[in-house]
Amino acid sequence: MAIEVFNRYESKYLMDSQSFQDIYNRLLHYMELDEYNRNNQFYSISNIYYDTPQHSIIRNSLSKPKYREKLRIRAYGVPKRDAKVYVELKKKVFGLVNKRRTAMKLDEAYEFVRTGAAPEFMSYMNKQVIHEIQYFLQRYELQPAVYLAYDRIAMFCRGNRDLRITFDTNIRSRREDVRLEDGDHGESLMAPGLWLMEVKAEKTVPVWLAHMLSELQMFRTGFSKYGNEYRMNIRNEQQIKERLQLC
């Protein structure tokens, strides 16, 4: 059964292709690839993020409060309407990330978020998480805000599955056709050849990893995929307004 509740600290690092190769090759001495990466270099993750018409959820998140939360539907690859996806509620409290998710079929997930009414319970669902998401849905008037997808390489520490490192590249988004089944195309959020590494650990990172990051001169950065997409969308809208004013 897939893990449905996560509590961990997450650190993010931006890097170019050479830096990615340097740390990736070193990590292979301590970590092993996720099962989805053993036959393919990447696997793709696609998401729909939900927000209010005023974008209040992402605007609040970008203000860096001590508590923030987001709701999304996540799929692996491009799902069909009857495929299993995950409805996820992600919270961050004083730096600790708590993610709770439940599996649903895509049509069930769409209807659940649209209406707030729980679907008929099935064995693949998590009833407690459904109740928590229902409470979240009661507090906001939500709509699909943005589609976000990326290609991922994931690794687990040998003998310690609590440490996970992921590398995401080709991050792309769109604000039209915001449906998972409509393909994974979109506008790039990063320049070609850039990677986002995320170190995810329930406690502190091991000494060997801290030394490795220091030796390679890799430093933490703040990077929210949805946050960066929102900033890019605001800039694009502003540029359109300025061009119209010049006409």
JOSUL-V326505 format. One record per residue. N is the residue number from 1. OMEGA is omega in radians with two decimals (999 if undefined). Layout:
# JOSUL-V326505
n,omega
N,OMEGA
N,OMEGA
This chain:
# JOSUL-V326505
n,omega
1,3.14
2,3.10
3,-3.06
4,3.12
5,-3.13
6,2.97
7,-3.06
8,3.03
9,-3.11
10,3.07
11,-3.05
12,-3.10
13,3.05
14,-3.09
15,3.06
16,-3.04
17,-3.14
18,3.11
19,3.08
20,-3.13
21,-3.11
22,-3.08
23,3.14
24,-3.13
25,3.12
26,-3.10
27,-3.13
28,3.09
29,-3.07
30,-2.97
31,3.09
32,-3.09
33,2.99
34,-3.10
35,-3.14
36,3.13
37,-3.04
38,3.12
39,3.14
40,-3.12
41,-3.11
42,2.76
43,-3.04
44,3.08
45,3.11
46,-3.06
47,2.86
48,3.05
49,3.14
50,-3.14
51,3.08
52,3.08
53,3.13
54,-3.13
55,-3.03
56,-3.10
57,-3.12
58,3.11
59,3.09
60,-3.13
61,-3.12
62,3.10
63,3.07
64,3.07
65,3.11
66,3.13
67,3.08
68,-3.07
69,3.14
70,3.07
71,3.12
72,2.93
73,-3.06
74,3.06
75,3.06
76,-3.01
77,3.11
78,-3.04
79,2.93
80,-3.01
81,-3.13
82,-3.12
83,3.10
84,3.06
85,3.12
86,2.95
87,-2.98
88,3.02
89,-3.08
90,3.13
91,3.05
92,-3.09
93,3.14
94,3.08
95,3.12
96,-3.13
97,3.06
98,3.13
99,3.13
100,-3.08
101,3.06
102,3.08
103,3.01
104,2.92
105,-3.02
106,3.12
107,3.11
108,-3.12
109,3.11
110,-3.08
111,3.13
112,-3.12
113,-3.12
114,-3.01
115,-3.03
116,3.14
117,-3.11
118,3.08
119,3.03
120,-3.02
121,3.11
122,-3.02
123,-3.10
124,-3.11
125,3.05
126,-3.01
127,-3.12
128,3.13
129,3.09
130,3.13
131,-3.14
132,3.11
133,3.07
134,3.11
135,3.09
136,-3.11
137,3.12
138,-3.05
139,-3.07
140,2.95
141,-2.95
142,3.02
143,3.08
144,-3.06
145,-3.05
146,3.00
147,3.12
148,3.10
149,3.11
150,3.10
151,-2.96
152,2.86
153,-3.10
154,-3.11
155,3.03
156,3.09
157,3.09
158,3.12
159,-3.14
160,-3.09
161,3.11
162,3.11
163,-3.10
164,3.08
165,3.13
166,3.06
167,3.13
168,3.09
169,-3.12
170,3.12
171,-3.03
172,-3.07
173,3.01
174,3.11
175,2.99
176,-3.08
177,-3.07
178,3.10
179,-3.07
180,-3.05
181,-3.07
182,3.10
183,-3.05
184,3.09
185,3.09
186,3.13
187,-3.10
188,3.09
189,-3.13
190,3.08
191,3.10
192,3.09
193,3.10
194,-3.12
195,3.00
196,3.08
197,3.07
198,3.07
199,-3.03
200,-3.07
201,3.11
202,3.12
203,3.12
204,3.12
205,3.14
206,-3.10
207,-3.10
208,3.14
209,3.09
210,3.11
211,-3.12
212,3.13
213,3.13
214,-3.13
215,-3.12
216,3.12
217,3.07
218,-3.05
219,-3.11
220,3.08
221,3.04
222,3.14
223,3.04
224,-3.13
225,3.14
226,3.13
227,3.11
228,3.10
229,-3.14
230,3.11
231,3.13
232,3.14
233,3.10
234,3.12
235,3.13
236,3.12
237,3.13
238,3.12
239,3.10
240,3.12
241,3.14
242,3.12
243,3.13
244,3.13
245,3.14
246,-3.11
247,999
